[in-house]
């Protein structure tokens, strides 16, 4: 059996990944991983092609994730696609955000992603695709987004390094680095009203996912959607890190 595992599947990019991977011929089941069972049930009913299997769980809870890992070990499917999409961010000065929020961000964005990657890797086969959803925030240090940007820098560098390690096995790893996307992320990060970027800045989830799947199939190292984000990814290596951190710290979202 060939499966696609998609985390954070209850909304946004994860929802789109599940919908767009389900019709692919190399996918028999889509394993839908997120906390909100009702949303996963709704999504499973909308998939065309592959069946949806629901894993309603909090990826930061070891007791809850045991079900997913034990299912992998018991059924030993071929993991045709692994999409580590689950994550969240909080905006504001580091000292104003409570420590539990910072640690949960690290736990979900970094630890859970790393663990699932390693536990799923034995079931990946030649031709498998691993998609690690990072962010354009991972290209440079960002004031008032310090921990989130740091976690996404980890995802970006981890994905790129793993891609080199797995290339001889014909398993590709692609880091997806979108800018602002029209999802629930903004409300969770407390980007509302006047704090939000103009609507035209936001990409559509379906477009970001469609490009990233195509890029992953081509074996691209990174998938960056849109001309603005491509320019930012190129310029971020040229802008002094102190300047990047200082200018973004002036924004008080």
C-alpha positions as CSV (number, residue, x, y, z in Angstrom):
1,X,0.0,0.0,0.0
2,X,1.3,3.5,-0.9
3,X,0.4,6.3,1.4
4,X,0.8,10.1,1.6
5,X,1.1,11.4,5.2
6,X,0.0,15.0,5.6
7,X,0.3,16.8,8.9
8,X,-1.7,20.0,9.7
9,X,-4.3,18.6,7.3
10,X,-7.3,20.3,8.9
11,X,-6.9,23.6,7.1
12,X,-4.8,25.8,4.8
13,X,-1.9,24.2,3.1
14,X,-2.3,20.8,4.7
15,X,-5.9,20.6,3.5
16,X,-4.7,21.5,-0.1
17,X,-1.9,18.9,0.0
18,X,-4.4,16.2,0.9
19,X,-6.8,17.2,-1.8
20,X,-4.1,17.5,-4.5
21,X,-2.2,14.3,-3.6
22,X,-5.3,12.1,-3.3
23,X,-5.9,11.7,-7.1
24,X,-2.3,10.8,-7.8
25,X,-1.8,7.2,-9.0
26,X,1.0,6.5,-6.6
27,X,-1.2,7.2,-3.6
28,X,-3.7,4.6,-2.2
29,X,-4.4,6.3,1.1
30,X,-3.9,9.8,2.5
31,X,-3.1,9.8,6.2
32,X,-4.7,13.0,7.6
33,X,-3.0,14.2,10.7
34,X,-4.2,17.1,12.8
35,X,-6.0,17.9,16.1
36,X,-9.5,18.7,14.8
37,X,-11.3,15.4,14.1
38,X,-14.4,17.1,12.7
39,X,-12.4,18.9,10.0
40,X,-10.5,15.8,9.1
41,X,-13.7,13.9,8.7
42,X,-15.0,16.6,6.4
43,X,-11.8,16.5,4.4
44,X,-11.8,12.7,4.1
45,X,-15.3,12.9,2.6
46,X,-14.1,15.3,-0.1
47,X,-11.0,13.4,-1.3
48,X,-11.1,12.1,-4.8
49,X,-9.1,9.1,-5.6
50,X,-7.3,7.8,-2.5
51,X,-9.1,7.1,0.7
52,X,-8.5,9.3,3.7
53,X,-7.5,7.8,7.0
54,X,-7.9,10.0,10.1
55,X,-5.3,10.5,12.8
56,X,-6.8,13.1,15.1
57,X,-3.9,14.0,17.4
58,X,-1.6,16.7,18.8
59,X,1.8,16.1,17.4
60,X,3.4,17.6,20.5
61,X,1.8,14.9,22.7
62,X,3.9,11.7,22.7
63,X,1.0,9.6,24.0
64,X,-1.2,10.7,21.1
65,X,1.4,10.3,18.4
66,X,2.0,6.7,19.4
67,X,-1.0,5.6,17.4
68,X,0.5,7.0,14.2
69,X,3.9,5.5,14.8
70,X,2.5,2.1,15.8
71,X,0.4,2.0,12.6
72,X,3.5,2.7,10.5
73,X,5.4,-0.2,12.2
74,X,2.4,-2.6,12.0
75,X,1.3,-2.0,8.4
76,X,4.7,-1.0,6.9
77,X,3.3,1.0,3.9
78,X,5.3,2.6,1.3
79,X,5.4,6.3,2.2
80,X,5.2,7.8,-1.3
81,X,4.7,11.3,0.1
82,X,5.5,12.8,3.5
83,X,4.3,16.3,4.0
84,X,5.4,17.9,7.3
85,X,3.1,20.9,7.2
86,X,1.9,21.3,10.8
87,X,3.3,24.4,12.5
88,X,2.4,27.8,13.9
89,X,3.9,31.2,14.7
90,X,3.4,34.0,17.1
91,X,4.4,37.6,16.3
92,X,5.6,40.2,18.8
93,X,8.7,41.0,20.9
94,X,10.3,37.9,22.3
95,X,9.9,39.0,25.9
96,X,6.2,39.7,25.5
97,X,5.3,36.2,24.4
98,X,5.0,33.7,27.2
99,X,7.5,30.9,27.4
100,X,5.0,28.1,26.9
101,X,4.1,29.6,23.5
102,X,7.8,29.7,22.5
103,X,8.4,26.2,23.6
104,X,5.3,24.8,21.9
105,X,6.4,26.5,18.7
106,X,9.7,24.8,18.9
107,X,8.2,21.5,19.8
108,X,5.8,21.5,16.9
109,X,7.8,23.2,14.2
110,X,11.1,21.5,14.9
111,X,10.9,18.4,17.2
112,X,7.7,16.9,15.8
113,X,8.7,17.5,12.2
114,X,12.1,15.8,12.9
115,X,10.6,12.9,14.7
116,X,8.0,12.1,12.1
117,X,10.6,12.4,9.3
118,X,12.9,9.9,11.0
119,X,10.1,7.5,11.9
120,X,8.7,7.6,8.4
121,X,12.0,7.3,6.6
122,X,12.3,3.5,6.8
123,X,9.1,3.2,4.8
124,X,10.2,5.6,2.1
125,X,11.3,3.9,-1.2
126,X,13.0,5.1,-4.3
127,X,10.8,7.8,-5.8
128,X,9.4,8.9,-2.5
129,X,9.0,12.6,-1.9
130,X,9.5,14.4,1.4
131,X,8.0,17.9,1.6
132,X,9.1,20.0,4.6
133,X,7.0,23.2,4.9
134,X,9.3,25.9,6.0
135,X,8.7,29.6,5.2
136,X,10.3,32.6,3.6
137,X,10.8,33.7,7.3
138,X,13.6,31.1,7.4
139,X,15.9,33.0,5.1
140,X,16.9,35.6,7.6
141,X,16.5,36.6,11.3
142,X,13.3,38.5,11.9
143,X,12.7,40.8,14.8
144,X,9.3,40.3,16.4
145,X,9.2,36.9,14.8
146,X,12.4,35.6,16.4
147,X,11.5,32.1,17.5
148,X,9.2,31.3,14.5
149,X,11.8,32.5,12.0
150,X,14.5,30.4,13.8
151,X,12.3,27.3,13.7
152,X,11.8,27.7,10.0
153,X,15.5,28.3,9.4
154,X,16.0,24.9,11.0
155,X,13.4,23.3,8.7
156,X,15.0,24.8,5.7
157,X,18.5,23.8,6.6
158,X,17.4,20.3,7.8
159,X,15.5,19.7,4.5
160,X,18.4,20.8,2.3
161,X,20.9,18.7,4.2
162,X,18.6,15.6,4.2
163,X,18.1,16.0,0.5
164,X,21.9,15.5,-0.1
165,X,21.9,12.5,2.2
166,X,19.0,10.8,0.5
167,X,19.8,11.6,-3.1
168,X,21.7,8.3,-3.6
169,X,18.5,6.5,-2.6
170,X,16.4,8.5,-5.1
171,X,14.3,10.0,-2.3
172,X,13.9,13.7,-2.8
173,X,13.4,16.3,0.0
174,X,12.0,19.7,-0.9
175,X,11.7,22.7,1.5
176,X,8.6,24.8,0.8
177,X,9.2,28.5,1.6
178,X,6.1,30.5,1.0
179,X,5.5,34.1,2.0
180,X,2.1,35.2,3.4
181,X,-0.6,32.7,2.4
182,X,-4.3,33.1,2.8
183,X,-4.8,30.6,5.7
184,X,-5.7,30.5,9.4
185,X,-2.0,31.2,10.2
186,X,-2.5,35.0,10.4
187,X,-5.2,34.8,13.1
188,X,-3.2,32.3,15.1
189,X,-0.1,34.6,14.8
190,X,-2.3,37.6,15.8
191,X,-1.9,39.3,12.5
192,X,-5.3,40.9,12.3
193,X,-6.8,44.2,11.0
194,X,-4.2,46.9,10.5
195,X,-1.4,44.4,11.4
196,X,-2.0,42.3,8.3
197,X,-0.3,42.8,5.0
198,X,-2.4,44.0,2.1
199,X,-4.7,41.3,0.8
200,X,-2.9,41.3,-2.6
201,X,0.3,40.1,-0.9
202,X,-1.3,36.8,0.2
203,X,-0.9,33.8,-2.0
204,X,-3.7,31.2,-2.5
205,X,-3.0,27.9,-0.7
206,X,-3.9,25.9,-3.8
207,X,-1.4,27.7,-5.9
208,X,1.4,27.3,-3.4
209,X,0.7,23.6,-3.0
210,X,0.4,23.0,-6.7
211,X,3.8,24.5,-7.4
212,X,5.5,22.7,-4.5
213,X,4.2,19.3,-5.6
214,X,5.5,20.0,-9.2
215,X,8.8,21.2,-7.7
216,X,9.1,18.1,-5.5
217,X,8.4,15.8,-8.5
218,X,11.3,17.5,-10.3
219,X,13.5,17.0,-7.2
220,X,14.0,20.7,-6.5
221,X,15.7,21.6,-3.3
222,X,13.5,24.5,-2.5
223,X,10.0,25.6,-3.7
224,X,9.5,29.4,-3.5
225,X,6.2,30.7,-4.7
226,X,5.9,34.2,-6.3
227,X,8.3,36.7,-7.7
228,X,8.4,38.8,-4.4
229,X,9.4,35.8,-2.3
230,X,12.0,34.6,-4.9
231,X,13.5,38.1,-4.8
232,X,13.5,38.0,-0.9
233,X,15.2,34.5,-0.9
234,X,17.9,35.9,-3.2
235,X,18.4,39.1,-1.4
236,X,18.3,37.7,2.1
237,X,21.8,36.3,1.7
238,X,23.1,39.7,0.8
239,X,21.4,41.8,3.4
240,X,23.5,41.9,6.7
241,X,21.8,39.8,9.3
242,X,22.0,42.6,11.9
243,X,20.1,44.9,9.4
244,X,17.4,42.3,8.7
245,X,16.8,41.7,12.4
246,X,16.8,45.4,13.2
247,X,14.4,46.6,10.5
248,X,11.9,43.8,11.1
249,X,12.0,44.5,14.9
250,X,10.6,48.0,14.2
251,X,7.3,46.4,13.1
252,X,5.0,46.1,16.1
253,X,2.3,43.7,14.9
